Amino acid sequence: MKIQRRHFIRQLSLGSAAVAAGFYSRAGAQTNSIAAPPKKLGVALLGLGHYAAGQLAPALRLTNNCELRGVVSGHPGKIARWKSDFSLPDKNCYGYEDFDHIADNPDIDIVYVVTPPGVHAGFAIRAAKAGKHVISEKPMATSVADCEAMIAACKNAKVKLSIGYRLHFDPYLKELMRLQREKDFGEFMTMTGDRGFVFGQHTWRVEKKLAGGGPLPDLGIYLIQAACMATGATPVAVTAHEGPKLRPDFFTDVEETIRFKLEFPNGAVCDAVTSYNHDNDTFHAEGAKGFYEFSAHAFSYKVGTVASSRGPVYFPAPASQQALHMDDFVECIRTGRESEVNGEMGLRDIKIITAIYEAARTGKRVTV
């Protein structure tokens, strides 16, 4: 009896220990599964100008799903500074000539093209052929054909493509899209907008080959975006005229000011002006039941004053619109969904811009 009792107690102890060990093993596995976040994806910035340095690099310090792992530039001095500032290894830094070797670099998952728009297509296509997902800064390109080539290259390479439309991730613009969907103020039928600043020194932005135009593709694209957000639709026709040049010696290659009207399928219209010779940043959308108005800094990195027929509108400002965009793009890659701001949207906007220029040139109403 004593032997059996000792044997029983011993077996019971061993069994309890085994159960406990199994429990803690499973609990540990669960804890590890919860605690270990998905691996961050690596981003390489291609083009190290003011926007990359002033906005995207700081944003990549705030992202949860990705991080800066490489740079691409035609300026060795810039590469050296970025390599030092961000502790980047030599193997993750490329010139434009050897950029295609990025295909062999597993550290880089995404290439963000931040060059002048006239060369977006070439770099985006090379990135796609290297097997890297692509973000192209806006405007997507300078021609419809280039946009279509970028989309085709990414589809052929089975990589994702997104356009740098940061404002789709800002709470004030997301509210505009919600109002459109839920018709709180009815259909937004009348819209106005003005986006401009006084241009100083000469840069690529006033060279048509690199920029694709003047303020229209640079600033007016925000007004086009907002009008499409407010209607949930694409314009069917446009009219436009270029304003007189007050500085013809400076704006020799592109427009200085252009006014345009967008006509939507339901009869809604947006009257807009964009300029490199006056400061403004506003947008107003009105329906039968109310209005939604950006009276200052409508499209800035921190949206300014917003009002509605219900009173002032306030949302906490995100730390970075660009960080939200890049984190969302990683989720698109992980889950297989398409980016909200995809290549087709970029192509749509270039088709609209092309129609506006044609309307200004001919003085006629042009269908989109």
C-alpha positions in Angstrom: 0.0 0.0 0.0 2.8 2.4 0.9 4.6 1.6 -2.4 1.4 2.1 -4.4 0.6 5.3 -2.5 4.1 6.7 -3.1 3.9 5.7 -6.8 0.5 7.4 -7.1 1.7 10.6 -5.5 4.8 10.6 -7.7 2.7 10.1 -10.8 0.2 12.8 -9.8 3.1 15.2 -9.2 4.7 14.4 -12.6 1.3 14.8 -14.3 0.6 18.2 -12.6 4.1 19.4 -13.6 3.5 18.3 -17.1 0.2 20.1 -17.3 1.7 23.2 -15.8 4.6 23.0 -18.2 2.2 22.6 -21.1 0.1 25.6 -19.8 3.0 27.9 -19.4 4.5 26.8 -22.7 1.2 27.6 -24.5 0.9 30.8 -22.5 4.4 31.8 -23.4 3.7 31.1 -27.0 0.6 33.2 -26.9 2.5 36.0 -25.1 5.2 35.9 -27.7 2.7 35.9 -30.5 1.0 39.0 -29.1 4.2 40.8 -28.2 6.0 40.3 -31.4 4.7 42.9 -34.0 5.1 42.2 -37.7 8.5 43.0 -39.1 8.7 46.5 -40.3 9.2 46.9 -44.1 12.1 48.9 -45.4 11.7 52.1 -47.4 14.2 53.7 -49.7 13.6 57.4 -50.6 14.5 58.1 -54.2 15.3 61.8 -54.6 16.6 63.7 -51.5 15.2 67.2 -52.0 13.3 69.4 -49.6 10.2 67.2 -49.4 12.1 64.0 -48.6 14.2 65.8 -46.0 11.5 68.0 -44.5 8.5 65.7 -44.5 9.2 62.1 -45.4 12.3 61.5 -43.3 10.6 62.9 -40.2 7.5 60.9 -41.0 9.5 57.7 -41.2 10.6 58.2 -37.6 6.9 58.1 -36.6 5.7 55.1 -38.7 4.8 51.8 -37.0 4.9 49.5 -40.1 8.0 50.7 -42.0 11.2 52.5 -41.6 13.9 54.3 -43.6 16.5 51.7 -44.7 18.0 53.3 -47.9 18.3 56.2 -50.2 18.8 56.8 -53.9 20.2 60.1 -55.3 22.3 61.5 -58.1 24.2 63.7 -55.6 27.0 61.8 -53.7 27.2 64.6 -51.1 23.5 64.2 -50.2 23.9 60.4 -49.9 26.9 60.9 -47.5 24.8 63.2 -45.3 21.8 60.9 -45.2 24.0 57.9 -44.6 25.5 59.7 -41.6 22.3 61.2 -40.2 20.3 57.9 -40.4 23.1 55.3 -39.9 22.4 53.7 -43.3 24.8 51.0 -44.5 26.7 51.5 -47.7 24.9 48.7 -49.4 21.6 50.5 -49.0 22.7 53.7 -50.7 22.5 54.0 -54.4 23.2 56.4 -57.2 20.7 56.7 -60.1 23.1 54.7 -62.3 23.4 51.6 -60.1 19.8 51.9 -58.7 18.7 48.7 -60.5 21.0 46.6 -58.1 18.3 47.3 -55.4 16.6 44.2 -56.8 19.2 42.1 -54.9 18.7 44.0 -51.6 16.2 42.3 -49.2 16.4 45.3 -46.8 14.3 47.4 -49.2 10.7 46.6 -49.7 9.3 49.9 -50.9 10.8 52.7 -53.1 9.2 56.1 -52.6 9.9 58.2 -55.7 10.3 61.9 -54.7 11.9 63.3 -57.9 10.4 66.0 -60.1 7.3 64.5 -61.8 8.8 64.5 -65.3 11.0 61.5 -64.2 8.6 59.7 -61.9 7.7 57.2 -64.5 11.2 56.0 -65.4 12.2 55.5 -61.7 8.8 53.9 -60.7 9.1 51.4 -63.6 12.7 50.5 -62.7 11.6 50.0 -59.0 8.8 47.8 -60.1 11.0 45.7 -62.3 13.4 45.3 -59.3 10.5 43.8 -57.5 9.9 46.7 -55.1 6.5 48.2 -54.2 6.2 51.8 -55.3 4.9 55.1 -53.9 5.1 58.0 -56.4 4.8 61.5 -55.1 2.0 63.6 -56.6 1.4 64.5 -59.4 1.9 60.9 -60.5 3.5 61.9 -63.8 3.4 64.5 -66.5 1.4 62.6 -69.1 -1.4 60.0 -69.3 0.9 57.7 -71.2 3.5 57.7 -68.4 0.8 57.0 -65.7 -0.5 54.1 -67.7 3.1 52.7 -68.1 3.6 52.9 -64.4 0.4 51.1 -63.6 1.2 48.4 -66.2 4.8 47.9 -64.9 3.6 47.4 -61.3 0.9 45.0 -62.3 3.3 43.0 -64.4 5.8 42.8 -61.5 3.0 42.0 -59.1 3.9 44.9 -56.8 1.7 47.5 -55.2 1.5 51.2 -56.4 0.4 54.2 -54.4 0.4 57.9 -55.0 1.5 60.5 -52.3 -2.0 61.9 -51.6 -1.4 62.4 -47.9 -4.6 64.3 -47.3 -6.7 61.2 -47.7 -5.4 60.3 -44.3 -6.1 63.6 -42.6 -9.2 63.6 -40.4 -10.7 66.8 -41.8 -10.6 65.5 -45.4 -11.8 62.1 -44.2 -14.8 64.0 -42.7 -15.4 65.6 -46.0 -15.6 62.2 -47.6 -17.9 60.9 -44.8 -20.2 63.8 -45.4 -20.3 63.0 -49.0 -21.1 59.3 -48.4 -23.7 59.9 -45.7 -25.3 63.1 -47.3 -25.4 64.9 -43.9 -25.7 68.2 -45.9 -27.2 66.7 -49.0 -25.3 66.4 -52.2 -22.5 68.9 -52.4 -23.5 70.8 -55.6 -21.5 74.0 -55.4 -17.8 74.1 -54.6 -15.1 76.8 -54.8 -11.4 76.6 -54.1 -8.2 78.7 -54.3 -4.7 77.4 -53.8 -1.7 79.5 -54.4 1.5 81.0 -53.2 4.0 83.6 -54.5 6.9 81.8 -56.2 10.3 83.1 -55.5 13.5 81.7 -56.9 13.8 79.5 -60.0 13.4 75.8 -59.5 12.3 72.8 -61.5 8.7 73.6 -60.6 8.6 76.3 -63.3 10.2 74.1 -66.0 7.4 72.3 -68.0 9.5 69.3 -68.9 10.2 68.4 -65.3 7.0 69.7 -63.6 4.4 69.1 -66.3 3.1 72.6 -65.9 3.0 75.4 -63.3 0.6 75.7 -60.3 -2.0 73.4 -61.8 -0.3 70.1 -61.3 1.5 71.3 -58.2 -1.3 73.1 -56.3 -4.4 72.9 -58.4 -4.4 69.1 -58.0 -5.4 69.6 -54.4 -8.6 71.4 -55.5 -9.3 68.6 -58.0 -8.8 66.1 -55.2 -11.1 67.9 -52.8 -13.9 68.3 -55.4 -13.7 64.6 -56.2 -13.9 63.8 -52.5 -16.9 66.1 -52.0 -18.8 64.5 -54.8 -17.5 61.0 -54.8 -17.2 61.2 -58.5 -15.0 62.1 -61.5 -15.7 65.3 -63.5 -17.2 64.7 -66.9 -16.1 68.0 -68.4 -14.0 71.1 -67.7 -13.6 74.7 -68.9 -10.6 76.9 -68.1 -8.6 80.0 -69.0 -5.1 81.1 -68.1 -4.8 84.4 -66.4 -2.4 87.2 -67.6 1.2 86.8 -66.5 2.2 89.6 -64.1 5.8 88.2 -64.2 6.3 87.1 -67.8 10.0 87.2 -67.5 9.9 84.6 -64.7 7.1 82.3 -65.9 8.4 81.7 -69.4 7.6 78.0 -69.6 4.5 77.5 -67.5 1.3 79.3 -66.5 1.3 81.7 -63.6 -2.4 81.6 -62.8 -5.2 79.4 -64.2 -8.9 79.3 -63.5 -11.0 76.2 -64.2 -14.4 74.8 -63.7 -15.1 71.1 -63.0 -18.5 69.7 -64.0 -19.7 66.5 -62.4 -22.2 63.9 -63.6 -25.0 65.0 -61.1 -24.7 68.6 -62.2 -22.4 69.7 -59.3 -19.7 72.2 -60.2 -16.4 73.4 -58.7 -15.0 76.8 -59.6 -11.3 77.0 -58.8 -8.2 79.1 -59.2 -4.6 78.2 -58.6 -1.6 80.5 -58.9 2.1 81.0 -58.3 1.5 84.7 -57.7 -0.9 85.0 -54.8 -1.3 83.3 -51.4 -4.4 81.4 -50.6 -5.5 78.0 -49.4 -9.3 77.6 -49.2 -12.1 75.2 -50.2 -15.9 75.4 -49.7 -18.5 72.7 -50.5 -22.2 73.5 -50.2 -25.3 71.3 -50.4 -29.0 71.9 -49.9 -28.7 71.2 -46.1 -25.4 72.8 -45.2 -21.8 73.6 -46.0 -18.3 72.5 -45.1 -15.5 75.1 -45.4 -11.8 75.2 -45.1 -11.1 78.9 -44.6 -7.4 78.7 -44.1 -4.6 76.1 -44.7 -7.0 73.8 -46.4 -4.4 71.5 -47.8 -1.4 72.1 -45.6 0.6 69.5 -43.5 -1.6 70.7 -40.6 -5.0 71.6 -41.8 -6.2 75.0 -40.5 -9.6 76.5 -39.7 -12.6 74.4 -40.7 -16.2 75.4 -40.3 -19.6 73.9 -41.2 -23.2 74.9 -41.0 -23.3 73.0 -37.7 -20.4 75.1 -36.3 -16.7 74.9 -36.0 -15.0 71.5 -36.8 -12.2 70.2 -34.8 -10.1 67.0 -34.9 -6.8 66.4 -33.2 -4.1 66.8 -35.9 -2.1 63.7 -36.8 1.6 63.9 -36.1 2.2 63.2 -39.8 -0.2 62.7 -42.7 2.7 61.1 -44.6 3.3 58.6 -41.8 -0.3 57.5 -41.9 -0.1 57.1 -45.6 3.0 55.0 -45.5 1.7 52.8 -42.7 -1.5 52.2 -44.6 0.5 51.2 -47.7 2.3 48.6 -45.7 -1.0 47.2 -44.6 -2.0 47.0 -48.3 1.1 45.0 -49.0 0.5 42.7 -46.1 -3.2 42.1 -46.7 -3.3 42.3 -50.5 -5.8 45.1 -50.7 -5.4 48.0 -53.1 -4.2 51.4 -51.8 -7.0 54.0 -51.4 -4.8 56.4 -53.3 -3.7 54.0 -56.1 -2.3 54.5 -59.6 -5.8 54.6 -61.1 -6.5 57.7 -59.0 -3.3 59.3 -60.1 -4.1 58.6 -63.7 -7.6 60.1 -63.2 -6.1 63.3 -62.0 -3.6 63.6 -64.8 -6.5 63.1 -67.3 -8.4 66.0 -65.6 -5.3 68.2 -65.7 -4.7 67.4 -69.3 -8.3 68.4 -70.1 -8.0 71.6 -68.2 -4.9 72.6 -70.2 -6.7 71.8 -73.4 -9.7 73.8 -72.4 -7.5 76.8 -71.5 -5.6 76.5 -74.8 -8.8 76.2 -77.0 -11.3 78.2 -75.0 -13.7 75.3 -75.4 -15.5 73.0 -73.0 -13.5 69.7 -72.9 -14.8 66.3 -71.8 -12.7 64.2 -69.5 
